[in-house]
Amino acid sequence: MDNLEFEKQYKNWGLEAQRQYPNEAFVRFMAEHYFSLPLSKRKKTRILEIGCGSGANLWVISRERFDAYGVDIAPTSIGLCKKMLTTYGAKAQLSVGNMKMLTFRNNVFEAIVDVMTIEHTDLQGHRETFSEIFRCLKKGGRFFSWHLGSKSVSFTKGKGKRIDALTVDNIPNTTVPYHSSGLTCFITPAVLQKLLRKAGFKDIKIERITRTYKNMKQEMEYFAIDARKP
């Protein structure tokens, strides 16, 4: 299943539909594995962001002199991403596409990253996406994801209709974070480990981060995922 809700948001709100700064866990991932590379190697290091949106993470990849690529299922996001990149004097190869059916050839990227995009498909969509990411990564390449967890108040109190054990069709409760975001999956570490191992990944590391909202009355769970293609 595909979530096209964000196409509406991009059309209605433009660059205001998303943040304009990079995800902190993504920056830590980049710092741990790639920021130590010299400029000569960075230029030859291909990094793809799936669900690049309006480019909040992609401009950092480009400004750090990596060979940047971005793909998103929402056509309007690509135009917004171009504007964002221009603002920061950055560039990337952008395309409209489905993360479950990537058009790139096998073994082409040193890293593929995701910030809250894969969570907008069901568990079967996760299986298909992880398989595609694995296919497109080079040997030794890494995958990063920032993903919502099942202990989040938006899952336990969001009132969405279950698509599968961990996925809801929407979050209709407007009092919780990320409401009205369409199809959303709230994953668990055990399911993540199982799906990533089945796709072929090794050295899977998952860190749990929690954040409170509304003066600590609500709690959201996030996972920072780091996995390697052997």
C-alpha positions as CSV (number, residue, x, y, z in Angstrom):
1,M,0.0,0.0,0.0
2,D,1.2,3.5,-0.8
3,N,0.7,6.6,1.3
4,L,0.0,9.6,-1.0
5,E,-1.2,11.9,1.8
6,F,2.1,13.9,1.7
7,E,1.5,14.9,-1.9
8,K,-1.6,16.8,-0.7
9,Q,0.5,18.4,2.1
10,Y,3.2,19.5,-0.3
11,K,0.7,21.1,-2.6
12,N,-1.1,22.9,0.2
13,W,1.8,24.0,2.3
14,G,4.9,23.9,0.1
15,L,8.2,24.0,2.0
16,E,6.3,24.5,5.2
17,A,4.9,20.9,4.9
18,Q,8.2,19.5,6.4
19,R,11.1,20.7,8.5
20,Q,13.9,22.4,6.7
21,Y,16.7,21.0,8.8
22,P,18.2,17.5,9.0
23,N,17.3,14.7,11.4
24,E,19.7,14.5,14.3
25,A,20.0,10.7,14.2
26,F,20.7,10.8,10.5
27,V,23.5,13.3,11.1
28,R,25.0,11.0,13.8
29,F,24.9,8.1,11.3
30,M,26.7,10.2,8.7
31,A,29.3,11.3,11.2
32,E,30.0,7.8,12.4
33,H,30.4,6.3,9.0
34,Y,31.1,8.9,6.3
35,F,32.2,12.3,7.5
36,S,35.7,11.1,8.1
37,L,36.2,10.3,4.4
38,P,38.4,12.7,2.5
39,L,36.9,14.9,-0.2
40,S,38.4,12.8,-3.0
41,K,36.4,9.8,-1.7
42,R,33.3,11.7,-0.8
43,K,32.8,12.7,-4.5
44,K,32.7,9.0,-5.4
45,T,30.4,8.0,-2.6
46,R,26.8,7.6,-3.8
47,I,24.2,8.2,-1.1
48,L,20.4,7.8,-1.8
49,E,17.6,9.2,0.3
50,I,14.3,7.4,-0.2
51,G,11.4,9.7,0.6
52,C,13.6,12.8,0.2
53,G,10.6,15.1,0.5
54,S,11.6,18.7,0.3
55,G,15.3,18.0,0.9
56,A,15.9,18.7,4.5
57,N,18.4,15.8,4.8
58,L,19.5,15.7,1.2
59,W,21.0,19.2,1.2
60,V,23.4,18.1,3.9
61,I,24.5,15.1,1.9
62,S,25.2,17.3,-1.0
63,R,26.9,20.1,0.9
64,E,29.2,17.5,2.5
65,R,30.3,16.8,-1.1
66,F,28.8,13.3,-1.4
67,D,27.2,12.1,-4.7
68,A,23.6,12.8,-3.6
69,Y,20.5,11.1,-5.0
70,G,16.8,11.5,-3.9
71,V,13.6,9.7,-4.7
72,D,10.1,10.4,-3.6
73,I,6.7,9.1,-4.5
74,A,5.1,12.6,-4.3
75,P,5.8,14.5,-7.5
76,T,5.4,18.0,-5.9
77,S,8.1,17.2,-3.4
78,I,10.7,17.0,-6.1
79,G,10.1,20.6,-7.2
80,L,10.3,21.7,-3.6
81,C,13.5,19.7,-3.1
82,K,15.1,21.5,-6.0
83,K,14.3,24.8,-4.4
84,M,15.7,23.7,-1.1
85,L,18.9,22.4,-2.7
86,T,19.3,25.7,-4.6
87,T,18.9,27.7,-1.3
88,Y,21.9,25.8,0.2
89,G,24.0,25.8,-3.0
90,A,23.6,22.0,-3.2
91,K,22.6,19.6,-6.0
92,A,21.4,16.1,-6.3
93,Q,19.9,13.7,-8.8
94,L,16.2,13.6,-8.1
95,S,13.4,11.4,-9.4
96,V,9.8,10.4,-8.7
97,G,9.6,6.8,-7.7
98,N,8.3,4.1,-5.4
99,M,10.7,2.8,-2.7
100,K,9.3,-0.7,-3.2
101,M,10.3,-0.7,-6.9
102,L,13.5,1.3,-7.1
103,T,14.6,2.0,-10.7
104,F,18.4,1.9,-9.8
105,R,20.6,-0.9,-10.9
106,N,22.1,-3.4,-8.5
107,N,25.0,-2.6,-6.2
108,V,25.2,1.1,-6.9
109,F,25.0,3.0,-3.5
110,E,27.4,3.2,-0.6
111,A,24.5,4.2,1.7
112,I,20.7,4.5,1.5
113,V,18.9,6.5,4.1
114,D,15.3,7.0,5.2
115,V,13.8,9.4,7.7
116,M,10.2,8.6,8.5
117,T,9.3,7.3,5.0
118,I,9.3,3.5,5.2
119,E,7.0,3.8,8.2
120,H,4.3,5.0,5.7
121,T,3.8,1.5,4.3
122,D,2.5,-1.7,5.8
123,L,4.5,-4.7,6.9
124,Q,4.5,-6.2,3.4
125,G,5.7,-2.9,2.1
126,H,8.5,-3.0,4.5
127,R,9.6,-6.4,3.2
128,E,9.6,-5.2,-0.4
129,T,11.4,-2.0,0.5
130,F,14.1,-3.6,2.5
131,S,14.7,-6.1,-0.3
132,E,15.0,-3.2,-2.8
133,I,17.4,-1.3,-0.6
134,F,19.6,-4.4,-0.1
135,R,19.6,-4.9,-3.9
136,C,20.7,-1.4,-4.6
137,L,23.5,-1.2,-2.0
138,K,27.0,-2.1,-2.7
139,K,28.7,-4.8,-0.8
140,G,29.6,-3.3,2.6
141,G,27.0,-0.5,2.0
142,R,24.9,0.8,4.9
143,F,21.2,1.4,5.5
144,F,19.9,4.0,7.9
145,S,16.3,4.5,9.0
146,W,14.5,6.7,11.5
147,H,11.2,5.0,12.3
148,L,8.2,5.3,14.7
149,G,7.8,2.6,17.3
150,S,4.7,0.7,18.6
151,K,4.9,2.2,22.1
152,S,4.1,5.7,20.7
153,V,0.9,7.4,21.9
154,S,-0.1,7.9,18.3
155,F,-0.4,4.1,17.9
156,T,-1.9,3.3,21.3
157,K,-4.3,6.2,21.3
158,G,-4.4,7.3,17.7
159,K,-7.7,5.5,16.9
160,G,-6.6,4.4,13.5
161,K,-8.0,1.3,11.8
162,R,-5.5,-1.6,11.8
163,I,-4.2,-2.8,8.4
164,D,-2.0,-5.4,10.0
165,A,-0.6,-6.0,13.5
166,L,1.5,-2.8,13.5
167,T,0.0,-0.6,10.8
168,V,-3.0,1.8,10.8
169,D,-4.8,3.3,7.9
170,N,-4.5,6.8,9.4
171,I,-4.2,8.6,12.8
172,P,-7.6,10.4,13.2
173,N,-7.0,11.5,16.8
174,T,-6.0,15.1,16.3
175,T,-4.7,15.4,19.9
176,V,-1.6,13.1,19.3
177,P,1.5,13.7,17.2
178,Y,1.6,12.9,13.4
179,H,-2.2,12.8,13.2
180,S,-3.8,12.8,9.7
181,S,-0.6,11.4,8.1
182,G,-2.3,8.6,6.3
183,L,-1.1,5.0,6.4
184,T,1.5,4.6,9.2
185,C,3.4,1.6,10.6
186,F,4.6,1.6,14.2
187,I,7.4,-1.0,14.3
188,T,9.0,-3.1,17.1
189,P,12.7,-4.1,17.4
190,A,11.9,-7.8,17.0
191,V,10.0,-7.3,13.8
192,L,12.7,-4.9,12.5
193,Q,15.4,-7.5,13.2
194,K,13.4,-10.3,11.5
195,L,12.6,-8.3,8.4
196,L,16.1,-6.9,8.0
197,R,17.8,-10.3,8.5
198,K,15.4,-11.8,5.9
199,A,16.4,-9.1,3.4
200,G,20.0,-10.1,3.9
201,F,21.3,-7.4,6.3
202,K,24.0,-8.0,8.9
203,D,25.4,-6.0,11.8
204,I,21.9,-4.6,12.6
205,K,22.0,-2.0,15.3
206,I,18.8,-0.5,16.7
207,E,18.7,2.4,19.2
208,R,15.5,3.4,21.0
209,I,14.8,7.1,21.5
210,T,11.8,8.5,23.2
211,R,10.4,12.1,23.2
212,T,7.6,13.5,25.2
213,Y,5.0,16.0,24.0
214,K,2.4,18.3,25.7
215,N,4.5,18.9,28.9
216,M,5.4,15.2,29.2
217,K,1.8,14.0,29.0
218,Q,2.4,12.1,25.7
219,E,5.3,9.9,24.7
220,M,6.5,8.9,21.2
221,E,9.0,6.1,20.5
222,Y,11.5,6.2,17.7
223,F,14.1,3.8,16.4
224,A,17.4,4.7,14.8
225,I,18.4,1.8,12.6
226,D,21.8,1.0,11.2
227,A,22.4,-2.1,9.1
228,R,25.1,-3.3,6.7
229,K,25.0,-5.4,3.5
230,P,27.7,-8.1,3.8
